[in-house]
Amino acid sequence: MVAVTADATVEDVAWITADHVSAAGAARRAAAALAERVGMGPDRVGEIGLAVTELTANLVKHAGSGAVLLRLRHAAAGPVVEVVTADSGPGIGDVEAAVVDGTSSAGTLGIGLGAVVRLASTWDVWSRPGQGTVLTATFASEPGAPVPPRTAVGITRPMTGKEVCGDAYAVREDDGVRTLLLADGLGHGPLAAVASAEAVRAFRAAPPAGPADLLRAVHRALSGTRGAAAAVARLDGDAVRYAGVGNIAGVVDDGRTRRAMISHPGIVGAQARTIREVAYPLPTGAVVVMHSDGVTERQSFEPYPGLLGRTPLVVASVLLRDFGVRRDDASVVVARAGVAA
């Protein structure tokens, strides 16, 4: 499923279940094919394949099982391969020690996490003993090329047994102000994906406006589809303005206070009688989280010390790992207050 930001298109290319040593080879081949697809050179393709193999093998060795997500970001500065690994294993007690050169585990390539970190353009990790590990790494075409951090990201995952996710998201920036869209096409599969993709297209094409007007533009565009649940949030200074219809949930969380943002009943593209915009306080350092009903609303940052300070992609990946349900498409969008995307 495609998601568009102000300067990049992000494609969640493949979710790979890692529950056997053979998963490392599958992940390596998929990552190498992805890098080749966007024209990366043979040396960089090899480095990415090596890093992904090590990350996947470590996941299987230490956690027994987990998931690897391969993503492609078409940024203004060129293509970027993104990798997310997530497990619910024993966790890493000392991340700094784990990235020291020479620290490796039996059954892996032996290059160690430190070498993986050097090969990556950027990386981030959240891990706690007994709570598993989520690690993200990005790889630009050229080693050492800058990859600007993103402060508003999303992640999607199709329901078990489906190849296509019916959820989609987008992030736009108008005069330095970020606005987020999350859409959940009704049902599952290709027709749901068509509806959510149309929501993204309409959101991107609409002139600058507040959340309610942007959601109305999406509503009009979806009239020929099966419809969707959708919500729009605009991070504007010390407030987030929000308008939602259907089963999209939104919260503002600064680690101390958690405030829900309310969506109204209805179907965008069919029955959306109430499209109303409400402003909520947005404390400095808080995050805005939006998710489809494929993610339960029980999530809280309280059991996850330090998570609020990690990158939005790590935050979104932890929430999806622990609160996403397999019987439905699932998606999470996370944006941090106070900084531009």
Order of alpha helices (4+ residues) and beta strands (2+ residues): beta-beta-alpha-alpha-beta-beta-alpha-alpha-beta-beta-beta-beta-beta-alpha-alpha-beta-beta-beta-beta-beta-beta-alpha-beta
